[in-house]
Structures are given as C-alpha cells and as structure tokens.
Amino acid sequence: MDFHGRAYYGSTAFGFLVKPWKRVSERSGRMAFGNVSVHDKEILQITHLDHLWPICLSRKEALAAVRDR
C-alpha cells in the first residue's frame, strides 16, 4: 500500500486494514506499506501493526519487501 500524498491516518483507519490483510494472507499474499509518514509509522508501532506488515520508506522498497519474503 502506497501512502504517498497522504498527510495523516489515525489508528482507526489502520485498524480497517486488518480485514483485507487477513484475506490477502489467507491466499498466501503479502502486504507492505510504503511512503508512511513519521506519525503513521508511530501509530503502526504503538498498535503493533508493524509486526504484520513491513514499513518501507518508498513504494519501490515496499514492492521489493513483498517479493522477497
């Protein structure tokens, strides 16, 4: 998921991403976050969602993370 151009997401918004993640993982798919703001990265770490998805600095890194796993 590319968050480029998104200024802010709250913990509730990230909570909604758990459902599609479960669907993706049931099909042996992968998700990663790219271009996450410092604030959103903090939220992902506090809520431990960073344990579910790689958090990457760019879209390119996120794509590499899901390919390399």
C-alpha positions in Angstrom: 0.0 0.0 0.0 1.4 3.3 -1.1 0.6 6.2 1.3 2.3 8.8 -0.9 0.5 12.2 -0.7 -1.5 11.2 2.4 -0.9 13.5 5.3 -2.4 11.6 8.1 -4.1 8.3 9.1 -5.3 7.5 12.5 -5.2 4.2 14.4 -8.9 3.6 13.4 -8.0 3.8 9.7 -5.1 1.4 10.1 -7.4 -1.0 12.1 -9.6 -1.2 9.0 -6.6 -2.6 7.1 -6.5 -5.8 9.2 -9.5 -7.3 7.4 -8.0 -7.0 3.9 -4.7 -8.2 5.3 -6.4 -11.4 6.6 -7.9 -12.0 3.1 -4.6 -11.4 1.4 -2.7 -13.7 3.9 -5.3 -16.5 3.6 -4.3 -16.6 -0.1 -0.6 -16.5 0.7 -0.4 -12.9 -0.4 1.7 -10.2 1.2 1.2 -6.5 2.1 3.7 -3.8 2.8 3.4 -0.1 3.5 5.4 2.5 1.5 5.7 6.2 2.0 4.4 6.1 5.5 4.6 9.4 7.4 6.5 9.6 10.7 3.3 10.0 12.6 1.7 7.0 10.9 4.8 4.9 11.5 4.5 5.7 15.2 0.8 4.6 15.2 1.7 1.3 13.4 4.4 0.7 16.0 2.2 1.5 19.0 -0.6 -0.7 17.8 1.9 -3.4 16.8 0.6 -3.5 13.3 4.2 -3.1 12.2 4.6 -6.8 13.1 2.1 -7.7 10.4 3.4 -5.6 7.5 6.8 -4.3 6.5 7.0 -0.5 6.8 9.1 0.9 3.9 10.3 4.4 3.0 9.2 4.1 -0.6 6.9 2.3 -2.9 9.9 0.6 -4.5 11.1 -0.8 -1.2 7.6 -2.0 -0.3 7.3 -3.8 -3.6 10.7 -5.4 -3.0 9.6 -6.4 0.5 6.6 -8.3 -0.7 8.5 -10.0 -3.5 11.4 -11.1 -1.3 9.5 -12.7 1.5 
